[in-house]
Amino acid sequence: MQNIRNIAIIAHVDHGKTTLVDKILHFTNQFRDNENSGELILDNNDLERERGITIVSKNVSVKYKDTKINIIDTPGHADFGGEVERVLKMADGVVLLVDAFEGPMPQTRFVTGKALALGIKPIVVVNKVDKENCRPEEVYENVFDLFFSLGATEEQLDFPVLYGSSKQGWMSTDWTKPTTDFTELLEAIIKHIPEPKVSEGTLQMQVTSLDYSTFVGRIAIGRVVRGTIKENQPVSLVKRDGKIVKSRVKELQLFEGLGRVKVSEVHAGDIVAVVGIDGFEIGDTIADFENPEQLEVMHIDEPTMNMLFTINNSPFFGKEGKFVTSRHIYDRLQKELEKNLALRVVPTDSPDAWLVYGRGILHLSVLIETMRREGYELQVGQPQVIVKEINGQKHEPIEELVVDVPAEVSGKVIELVTQRKGELLIMETKGEMQHLEFSIPSRGIIGLRNNVLTATAGEAVMAHRLKGYEPWKGTIPGRMAGVLISLDTGSTTAYSIDKLQDRGRFFVDPGVEIYEGQVLGEHIRDNDLTINVTKGKQLTNMRASGSDDNTRIAPAIKFSLEECMEYIQADEYIEVTPQSIRLRKIYLTENERKVNAKRFV
């Protein structure tokens, strides 16, 4: 039986989890000298690399001395909390990373609370001590206070702490004495994190994540809690609702380095990939064939937001995408449900529209962005928060919002948040920055980020996490300005955009194909205005076409997908295709909009 340690790396977003795992892989010589491994090996999909965030948790394993360490890299955003919750089930210990300047953030609190509740032993790593104005001692104190407030046991409070820099590749017990490698961290893992507990009895393994291969289909990944699994062994699959399906294991794979190796037998404590079992879901138990026993079904937090997904029915339908029908979109959403636990899909009255429930804007936008890159065309409506009825009273989700801003602009931020029914709870100074904590309805966060970044010249750092449900806070003012809507279908001209610049700010450039009912810009007043931007100059002998070159047009505002989601109102859709993101009114003609105006009040 080899020595095994199963650890998960948890932290707030951007505190350096993936970089740390990368550097450990390099340190334990997982690569040949001539192999160029590049940066951030684990973030292997395009979206993760572009945004610099981890979306899906990854498993790798390294050998240190004669111990095998299974490392699980987890996402840092609260929106992907469903990932973190189930991954912790596989681990016996966690390495909690905290930034030496920022200290514990809302997300740190969220993931640490989950880990402590499962009774997992933590090792704290204060990362990025090479940064200027870092404050490692203070941060250590803050982490201790955090553990205490989350109700940690005495054993959990007696946590080892290491200081270092993942980027520079060292960890040490004393931050003033830098070392040259990760020896101290790996030693601490072996010393402080317990071996997997092996209880006697028949086979039990919970499926905590899944992989997909085009050759063998779905692969179940999880940790063997007790017993052993052999190749070709008959097993029972116990579903979440207690139903039992008989099945057989075709192949077993253990994690080694970045890949997986085929083995004939696995023991309790191993993290393993099982091939050949059909029809499983995350949370099911693989158990003994004769007398199956179910493990406790994992509870996943409820979604807090929903959006309408529907087929693209704009005039430009089917020009750019491969998958455009309702069947395509429905099949793709069903496929996503298999591995994305925190997602729900509910049918609506219409056969080609569905309500998709998720954890937050980021969680839903990553799904939309992934679909768009795969060649889907679809339209999505305004995000709505989920309201619950508790004791006959309307309750809504409330978030804990943390904003770090330069002190001179903190007043503007407080003003913006309080307009949206936010309450200031804590205000303290950290170096040159002002640290603000608010309690704010989830509705208020939609569209807030843009305004805050504008007011603080892009310097604000915002993070939020779900706190719970509280009574309804009343109406929150939405977007103040109306929009400019296209009157005609055709190509935009520089001449007409130039003449209409005093009416508002445009989202489209000259020479772009547009259709009637498309949102082209923001009006300076609070009402919507229909405009014609396809009109060219009427040429006569006296007016030459060439004098157009001296038009001065302000550059068009380009929104990202999240910004679009935060910008639109109830009577608008976002049209998402592989090449473009357009805003449009649900009803394209002026007449239809007047007839249906009362529906959106």
For each residue, the residues with C-beta under 8 A, 3 or more apart:
1: 267
2: 66 67 68
3: 66 67 68 190 195
4: 67 68 69 70 195 196 269 270
5: 67 68 69 70 92 93 189 190 193 195
6: 70 72 90 91 92 93 193 196 223 269 271
7: 69 70 71 72 91 92 93 94 95 189 193
8: 71 72 74 87 88 90 91 93 94 95 115
9: 17 20 21 71 72 73 74 94 95 97
10: 17 74 84 88 94 95 96 97 111 112 115
11: 15 16 17 76 96 97 98 107 108 111 127
12: 15 76 98 99 102 104 105 106 107 108 463
13: 53 75 76 77 107 463
14: 52 53 76 99
15: 11 12 76 97 98 99 102 105 108 127 128
16: 11 19 20 97 99 127 128 166 167
17: 9 10 11 20 21 54 73 74 76 97
18: 21 22 40 42 43 54 73
19: 16 22 23 40 166 167
20: 9 16 17 23 24 95 97 125 127 166
21: 9 17 18 24 25 42 58 60 71 73
22: 18 19 25 26 39 40 41 42 166
23: 19 20 26 27 166 167 169 182
24: 20 21 27 28 62 71 182 185 186
25: 21 22 28 30 31 37 41 60 62 257 258
26: 22 23 29 30 31 37 169
27: 23 24 169 181 182
28: 24 25 62 63 64 186
29: 26
30: 25 26 62 257 258
31: 25 26 35 37
32: 35
33:
34:
35: 31 32
36:
37: 25 26 31 41
38: 41
39: 22
40: 18 19 22 43 49
41: 22 25 37 38 44 258
42: 18 21 22 54 58 60 73
43: 18 40 48 49 52 53 54
44: 41 48 49 58
45: 48 49 55 56
46: 49 50 373
47: 50 51 55 366 369 370 373
48: 43 44 45 51 52 53 54 55 56
49: 40 43 44 45 46 52
50: 46 47
51: 47 48
52: 14 43 48 49
53: 13 14 43 48 75 76 77
54: 17 18 42 43 48 57 58 73 74 75 76 80
55: 45 47 48 75 80 83 366
56: 45 48 75 80 83
57: 54 72 73 74 75 83 84 87 209
58: 21 42 44 54 72 73
59: 70 71 72 209 221 255 271
60: 21 25 42 70 71 73 255 257 258
61: 68 69 70 71 254 255 256 257 271
62: 24 25 28 30 68 69 71 257
63: 28 66 67 68 69
64: 28 67 69 186 189 190
65: 190
66: 2 3 63
67: 2 3 4 5 63 64 190
68: 2 3 4 5 61 62 63
69: 4 5 7 61 62 63 64 186 189 190
70: 4 5 6 7 59 60 61 90 255 271
71: 7 8 9 21 24 59 60 61 62
72: 6 7 8 9 57 58 59 87 90 91
73: 9 17 18 21 42 54 57 58 60
74: 8 9 10 17 54 57 83 84 87 111
75: 13 53 54 55 56 57 80 83 84
76: 11 12 13 14 15 17 53 54 107 111
77: 13 53 80 81 107 362 363
78: 81 106 107 110 359 360 464 465 466
79: 358 359 360 361 362 363 366
80: 54 55 56 75 77 83 84 342 359 362 363
81: 77 78 84 85 110 111 114 301 342 359
82: 85 86 300 301 340 341 342 343 359
83: 55 56 57 74 75 80 86 87 341
84: 10 57 74 75 80 81 87 88 110 111 114
85: 81 82 88 89 114 298 300 301
86: 82 83 89 208 209 282 283 298 300 341
87: 8 57 72 74 83 84 90 91 208 209
88: 8 10 84 85 91 94 114 115 118 120
89: 85 86 118 206 208 222 223 298
90: 6 8 70 72 87 208 222 223 271
91: 6 7 8 72 87 88 94 120
92: 5 6 7 120 121 193 194 195 196 197
93: 5 6 7 8 120 121 122 123 189 192 193 194
94: 7 8 9 10 88 91 115 120 121 122 123
95: 7 8 9 10 20 122 123 125 185 189
96: 10 11 108 111 112 115 122 123 124 125 143
97: 9 10 11 15 16 17 20 125 127 166
98: 11 12 15 102 103 104 108 124 125 126 127 139 143
99: 12 14 15 16 102 103 105 127 128 139
100: 126 127 128 129 131 134 135 136 139 163 175
101: 128 131 133 134 135 139 430 431
102: 12 15 98 99 105 404
103: 98 99 135 138 139 142 143 430
104: 12 98 108 109 112 139 142 143 146
105: 12 15 99 102 108 109 402 463
106: 12 78 109 110 400 401 402 463 464 465
107: 11 12 13 76 77 78 110 111 463 465
108: 11 12 15 96 98 104 105 111 112 146
109: 104 105 106 112 113 146 150 465
110: 78 81 84 106 107 113 114 465
111: 10 11 74 76 81 84 96 107 108 114 115
112: 10 96 104 108 109 115 116 122 146 147 150
113: 109 110 116 117 150
114: 81 84 85 88 110 111 117 118
115: 8 10 88 94 96 111 112 118 120 122
116: 112 113 119 120 122 147 150 151 152 156
117: 113 114
118: 88 89 114 115
119: 116 153
120: 88 91 92 93 94 115 116
121: 92 93 94 155 156 159 192 193 194
122: 93 94 95 96 112 115 116 147 156 159
123: 93 94 95 96 159 160 161 162 185 188 189 192 193
124: 96 98 140 143 159 160 161 162
125: 20 95 96 97 98 161 162 163 164 171 185
126: 98 100 129 136 139 140 143 161 162 163 164 175
127: 11 15 16 20 97 98 99 100 164 165 166
128: 15 16 99 100 101 131 134 165 166 167
129: 100 126 134 136 163 164 165 175
130: 134 165 167 168
131: 100 101 128 134
132:
133: 101 431 432
134: 100 101 128 129 130 131 139
135: 100 101 103 138 139
136: 100 126 129 139 140 163 175
137: 140 141
138: 103 135 141 142
139: 98 99 100 101 103 104 126 134 135 136 142 143
140: 124 126 136 137 143 144 161
141: 137 138 144 145
142: 103 104 138 139 145 146
143: 96 98 103 104 124 126 139 140 146 147 161
144: 140 141 147 148 157
145: 141 142 148 149
146: 104 108 109 112 142 143 149 150
147: 112 116 122 143 144 150 152 156 157 159
148: 144 145 151 152 157
149: 145 146
150: 109 112 113 116 146 147
151: 116 148
152: 116 147 148 156 157
153: 119 156 157
154: 157 158
155: 121 158
156: 116 121 122 147 152 153 159
157: 144 147 148 152 153 154
158: 154 155
159: 121 122 123 124 147 156
160: 123 124 188 191 192
161: 123 124 125 126 140 143 173
162: 123 124 125 126 171 172 173 184 185 188
163: 100 125 126 129 136 171 172 173 174 175
164: 125 126 127 129 168 170 171 172 175 178 179 182 185
165: 127 128 129 130 168 169 170 178
166: 16 19 20 22 23 97 127 128 169
167: 16 19 23 128 130
168: 130 164 165 178
169: 23 26 27 165 166 180 181 182
170: 164 165 178 179 180 181 182
171: 125 162 163 164 179 181 182 183 184 185
172: 162 163 164 175 177 178 179 184
173: 161 162 163 184
174: 163 177
175: 100 126 129 136 163 164 172 178
176:
177: 172 174
178: 164 165 168 170 172 175
179: 164 170 171 172 183 184
180: 169 170
181: 27 169 170 171
182: 23 24 27 164 169 170 171 185 186
183: 171 179 186 187
184: 162 171 172 173 179 187 188
185: 24 95 123 125 162 164 171 182 188 189
186: 24 28 64 69 182 183 189 190
187: 183 184 190 191
188: 123 160 162 184 185 191 192
189: 5 7 64 69 93 95 123 185 186 192 193
190: 3 5 64 65 67 69 186 187 193
191: 160 187 188
192: 93 121 123 160 188 189
193: 5 6 7 92 93 121 123 189 190
194: 92 93 121 197
195: 3 4 5 92 269
196: 4 6 92 223 268 269 270
197: 92 194 269
198: 226 267 268 269
199: 225 226 268
200: 226
201: 204 226 227 293
202: 226 227 287 288 290 291 292 293
203: 224 226 227 228 229 235 286 287 288
204: 201 224 225 226 227 285 286 287 288 293 295
205: 222 223 224 225 229 272 274 285 286 287
206: 89 222 223 225 283 284 285 286 295 298
207: 210 220 221 222 280 281 282 283 284 285 286
208: 86 87 89 90 221 222 223 282 283 298
209: 57 59 86 87 221 222 282 339
210: 207 218 219 220 221 280 282 338 339
211: 218 219 221 273
212: 217 218 219 339
213: 216 217 219
214:
215:
216: 213 219 250 251 275 276
217: 212 213 278
218: 210 211 212 278 280 338
219: 210 211 212 213 216 253 273 274 275
220: 207 210 273 274 277 280 284 286
221: 59 207 208 209 210 211 271 272 273 274
222: 89 90 205 206 207 208 209 271 272 274 286
223: 6 89 90 196 205 206 208 269 270 271 272
224: 203 204 205 227 228 229 266 267 268 269 270 272
225: 199 204 205 206 268 295
226: 198 199 200 201 202 203 204 268
227: 201 202 203 204 224 268 288
228: 203 224 265 266 267 268
229: 203 205 224 233 235 249 252 265 266 272 274 286
230: 233 249 252 264 265
231: 249 250 251 252 264 265
232: 248 249 250
233: 229 230 248 249 289
234: 246 247 248 249 289
235: 203 229 246 247 248 249 277 286 287 288 289
236: 244 245 246 247 286 287 288 289 292
237: 244 245 246 247 277 279 280 284 285 286 287
238: 242 243 244 284 285 286 287 292 293 294
239: 242 243 244 245 281 284
240: 281 283 284 297
241:
242: 238 239 294
243: 238 239
244: 236 237 238 239 292
245: 236 237 239 279
246: 234 235 236 237 289
247: 234 235 236 237 276 277 278
248: 232 233 234 235 276 277
249: 229 230 231 232 233 234 235 252 274 275 276 277
250: 216 231 232 275 276
251: 216 231 262 274 275 276
252: 229 230 231 249 262 263 264 265 266 272 273 274 275
253: 219 260 261 262 263 272 273 275
254: 61 260 261 263 266 270 271 272 273
255: 59 60 61 70 259 260 271 273
256: 61 259 260 261
257: 25 30 60 61 62
258: 25 30 41 60
259: 255 256
260: 253 254 255 256 273
261: 253 254 256
262: 251 252 253
263: 252 253 254 266
264: 230 231 252
265: 228 229 230 231 252
266: 224 228 229 252 254 263 270 272
267: 1 198 224 228 270
268: 196 198 199 224 225 226 227 228
269: 4 6 195 196 197 198 223 224
270: 4 196 223 224 254 266 267
271: 6 59 61 70 90 221 222 223 254 255
272: 205 221 222 223 224 229 252 253 254 266
273: 211 219 220 221 252 253 254 255 260
274: 205 219 220 221 222 229 249 251 252 277 286
275: 216 219 249 250 251 252 253
276: 216 247 248 249 250 251
277: 220 235 237 247 248 249 274 280 286
278: 217 218 247
279: 237 245
280: 207 210 218 220 237 277 284 286
281: 207 239 240 284 338
282: 86 207 208 209 210 338 339 341
283: 86 206 207 208 240 297 298 341
284: 206 207 220 237 238 239 240 280 281
285: 204 205 206 207 237 238 292 293 294 295
286: 203 204 205 206 207 220 222 229 235 236 237 238 274 277 280
287: 202 203 204 205 235 236 237 238 292 293 294
288: 202 203 204 227 235 236 291 292 293
289: 233 234 235 236 246 292
290: 202
291: 202 288
292: 202 236 238 244 285 287 288 289
293: 201 202 204 238 285 287 288
294: 238 242 285 287 297
295: 204 206 225 285
296:
297: 240 283 294
298: 85 86 89 206 208 283
299:
300: 82 85 86 341 342
301: 81 82 85 342 359 466
302: 386
303: 306 342 343 344 357 358 359 386
304: 359 360 385 386 397 442 466
305: 357 358 359 360 361 363 364 383 384 385 386 442
306: 303 346 355 356 357 358 383 384 386
307: 355 356 358 364 380 381 382 383 384 565
308: 348 353 354 355 356 380 381 382
309: 329 333 353 354 355 356 378 379 380
310: 313 350 352 353 354 378 379 380 381 573
311: 324 325 326 329 352 353 377 378 379
312: 316 317 318 321 324 377 378 379 575 576 577
313: 310 317 379
314: 317 379 515 518 575 582 584 588
315: 489 515 516 588
316: 312 319 320 513 515 575 577 582
317: 312 313 314 324 377
318: 312 321 324 377
319: 316 577
320: 316 377 577 578 579 580
321: 312 318 324 375 376 377 577 578
322: 375 376 578
323: 328 329 332 374 375 376 377
324: 311 312 317 318 321 328 376 377
325: 311 328 329
326: 311 329 330 351 352
327: 330 331
328: 323 324 325 331 332 376
329: 309 311 323 325 326 332 333 352 354 371 376 378
330: 326 327 333 334 354
331: 327 328 334 335
332: 323 328 329 335 336 371 374 376
333: 309 329 330 336 337 345 354 356
334: 330 331 337 338 345
335: 331 332 338
336: 332 333 339 340 343 367
337: 333 334 340 343 344 345
338: 210 218 281 282 334 335
339: 209 210 212 282 336
340: 82 336 337 343 367
341: 82 83 86 282 283 300
342: 80 81 82 300 301 303 358 359 363
343: 82 303 336 337 340 356 357 358 363 367
344: 303 337 356 357 358
345: 333 334 337 354 355 356 357
346: 306 354 355 356 357
347: 354 355
348: 308 353 354 355
349:
350: 310 353
351: 326
352: 310 311 326 329
353: 308 309 310 311 348 350
354: 308 309 310 329 330 333 345 346 347 348
355: 306 307 308 309 345 346 347 348
356: 306 307 308 309 333 343 344 345 346 364 367
357: 303 305 306 343 344 345 346 386
358: 79 303 305 306 307 342 343 344 363 364 367
359: 78 79 80 81 82 301 303 304 305 342 363 466
360: 78 79 304 305 363 364 442
361: 79 305 364 365 383 446 562 565 566
362: 77 79 80 365 366 562
363: 77 79 80 305 342 343 358 359 360 366 367
364: 305 307 356 358 360 361 367 368 380 383 565
365: 361 362 368 369 561 562 565
366: 47 55 79 362 363 369 370
367: 336 340 343 356 358 363 364 370 371
368: 364 365 371 372 378 380 561 576
369: 47 365 366 372 373 561
370: 47 366 367 373 374
371: 329 332 367 368 374 376 378 576
372: 368 369 376 576 577 578
373: 46 47 369 370 578
374: 323 332 370 371
375: 321 322 323 578
376: 321 322 323 324 328 329 332 371 372 576 578
377: 311 312 317 318 320 321 323 324 575 576 577 578
378: 309 310 311 312 329 368 371 576
379: 309 310 311 312 313 314 573 574 575 576 584
380: 307 308 309 310 364 368 565 573 574 576
381: 307 308 310 568 570 572 573 586
382: 307 308 565 568 569 570 572
383: 305 306 307 361 364 446 565 566
384: 305 306 307
385: 304 305 396 397 441 442 443 446
386: 302 303 304 305 306 357 397
387: 394 395 396 472
388: 394 395 396 469
389: 392 393 394 395
390: 393 395 469
391:
392: 389
393: 389 390 471 472
394: 387 388 389 471 472
395: 387 388 389 390 469 470 471 472
396: 385 387 388 441 442 443 469 470 471 472 473
397: 304 385 386 441 442 466 468 469
398: 439 440 441 442 466 467 468 469 470
399: 439 440 441 442 445 464 465 466 467
400: 106 437 438 439 464 465 466 467
401: 106 417 422 437 438 439 440 445 462 463 464
402: 105 106 435 436 437 438 462 463 464
403: 413 417 435 436 438 452 460 461 462
404: 102 430 433 434 435 436 460 461
405: 409 410 413 433 434 436 456 459 460 461
406: 409 410 432 433 434 456 459
407: 410 429 432 433 434
408:
409: 405 406 412 413 455 456 457 459 460
410: 405 406 407 413 414 427 434 436
411: 414 415
412: 409 415 416 455 456
413: 403 405 409 410 416 417 436 452 455 456 460
414: 410 411 417 418 424 436
415: 411 412 418 419
416: 412 413 419 420 448 451 452 455
417: 401 403 413 414 420 422 424 436 438 440 444 448 452
418: 414 415 421 422 423 424
419: 415 416 476 477
420: 416 417 440 441 443 444 445 448 476 477
421: 418 440 441 444 473 474 476
422: 401 417 418 438 439 440 441 444
423: 418 438 439 440
424: 414 417 418 427 436 437 438
425: 437 438 439
426: 435 436 437
427: 410 424 434 435 436 437
428: 434 435
429: 407 433 434 435
430: 101 103 404 433 434 435
431: 101 133
432: 133 406 407
433: 404 405 406 407 429 430
434: 404 405 406 407 410 427 428 429 430
435: 402 403 404 426 427 428 429 430
436: 402 403 404 405 410 413 414 417 424 426 427
437: 400 401 402 424 425 426 427
438: 400 401 402 403 417 422 423 424 425
439: 398 399 400 401 422 423 425 467
440: 398 399 401 417 420 421 422 423 444 445 448 464
441: 385 396 397 398 399 420 421 422 444 445 470 473 476
442: 304 305 360 385 396 397 398 399 445 446 466
443: 385 396 420 446 476
444: 417 420 421 422 440 441 448 476
445: 399 401 420 440 441 442 448 449 464
446: 361 383 385 442 443 565 566
447: 450 451 478 479 566 567
448: 416 417 420 440 444 445 451 452 462 566
449: 445 452 453 462 562 566
450: 447 453 454 563 566 567
451: 416 447 448 454 455
452: 403 413 416 417 448 449 455 456 460 462
453: 449 450 456 458 460
454: 450 451 457
455: 409 412 413 416 451 452 460
456: 405 406 409 412 413 452 453 459 460
457: 409 454
458: 453
459: 405 406 409 456
460: 403 404 405 409 413 452 453 455 456
461: 403 404 405
462: 401 402 403 448 449 452
463: 12 13 105 106 107 401 402
464: 78 106 399 400 401 402 440 445
465: 78 106 107 109 110 399 400
466: 78 301 304 359 397 398 399 400 442
467: 398 399 400 439
468: 397 398
469: 388 390 395 396 397 398
470: 395 396 398 441 473
471: 393 394 395 396
472: 387 393 394 395 396
473: 396 421 441 470 476
474: 421
475:
476: 419 420 421 441 443 444 473
477: 419 420 480
478: 447 569
479: 447 567 569
480: 477 526
481: 504 522 523 524 525 526
482: 522 523 525 526 527 528 529
483: 519 520 521 522 523 528 529 572 583
484: 500 503 504 506 519 520 521 522 523 528 529 530 531
485: 517 518 519 520 528 529 530 531 585
486: 489 514 515 516 517 518 519 520 530 531 532 533 534
487: 516 530 531 532 590
488: 516 532 534
489: 315 486 514 515 516 534
490: 513 514 534
491: 511 512 513 514 534
492: 496 497 508 509 510 511 512 514 520 533 534
493: 496 497 510 511 533 534 535 536 537
494: 497 498 510 511 548 551 553
495: 498 499 535 536 537 548 551
496: 492 493 499 500 532 533 534 535 536
497: 492 493 494 500 501 506 508 510 533 553
498: 494 495 501 551 552 553
499: 495 496
500: 484 496 497 503 504 506 531 533
501: 497 498 506 553 554
502: 524
503: 484 500 521 523 524 529 531
504: 481 484 500 521 522 523 524 529
505: 521 522 554 557
506: 484 497 500 501 509 520 521 553 554 556 557
507: 519 520 521 522 556 557 558 559 583
508: 492 497 512 514 520 521 533 556
509: 492 506 512 555 556
510: 492 493 494 497 553
511: 491 492 493 494
512: 491 492 508 509
513: 316 490 491
514: 486 489 490 491 492 508 518 520 533 534
515: 314 315 316 486 489 518 584 588
516: 315 486 487 488 489 588 589
517: 485 486 584 585 587 588 589
518: 314 485 486 514 515 582 583 584 585
519: 483 484 485 486 507 572 582 583 584 585
520: 483 484 485 486 492 506 507 508 514 531 533
521: 483 484 503 504 505 506 507 508 557
522: 481 482 483 484 504 505 507 557
523: 481 482 483 484 503 504 526 527 528 529
524: 481 502 503 504
525: 481 482 529
526: 480 481 482 523
527: 482 523
528: 482 483 484 485 523
529: 482 483 484 485 503 504 523 525
530: 484 485 486 487 590
531: 484 485 486 487 500 503 520
532: 486 487 488 496 535
533: 486 492 493 496 497 500 508 514 520
534: 486 488 489 490 491 492 493 496 514
535: 493 495 496 532
536: 493 495 496
537: 493 495 543 545 548
538: 543
539: 543 544 545
540: 543
541:
542:
543: 537 538 539 540 547
544: 539 547
545: 537 539 548
546: 549
547: 543 544 550
548: 494 495 537 545 551
549: 546
550: 547
551: 494 495 498 548
552: 498
553: 494 497 498 501 506 510
554: 501 505 506
555: 509
556: 506 507 508 509
557: 505 506 507 521 522
558: 507
559: 507 563 564 567 581 583
560: 563 564
561: 365 368 369 564 565 574 576 581
562: 361 362 365 449 565 566
563: 450 559 560 566 567
564: 559 560 561 567 568 574 581 583
565: 307 361 364 365 380 382 383 446 561 562 568 574
566: 361 383 446 447 448 449 450 562 563
567: 447 450 479 559 563 564 583
568: 381 382 564 565 572 573 574 583
569: 382 478 479 572 600
570: 381 382 600
571: 585 586 587 593 599 600
572: 381 382 483 519 568 569 583 584 585 586
573: 310 379 380 381 568 583 584 585 586
574: 379 380 561 564 565 568 581 582 583 584
575: 312 314 316 377 379 580 581 582 583 584
576: 312 368 371 372 376 377 378 379 380 561 581
577: 312 316 319 320 321 372 377 580 581 582
578: 320 321 322 372 373 375 376 377
579: 320
580: 320 575 577
581: 559 561 564 574 575 576 577
582: 314 316 518 519 574 575 577
583: 483 507 518 519 559 564 567 568 572 573 574 575
584: 314 379 515 517 518 519 572 573 574 575 588
585: 485 517 518 519 571 572 573 588 593
586: 381 571 572 573 596
587: 517 571 592 593 595 596
588: 314 315 515 516 517 584 585 592
589: 516 517 592 593
590: 487 530 593 594
591: 594 595
592: 587 588 589 595 596
593: 571 585 587 589 590 596 597
594: 590 591 597
595: 587 591 592
596: 586 587 592 593 599 600
597: 593 594 600 601
598: 601
599: 571 596
600: 569 570 571 596 597
601: 597 598
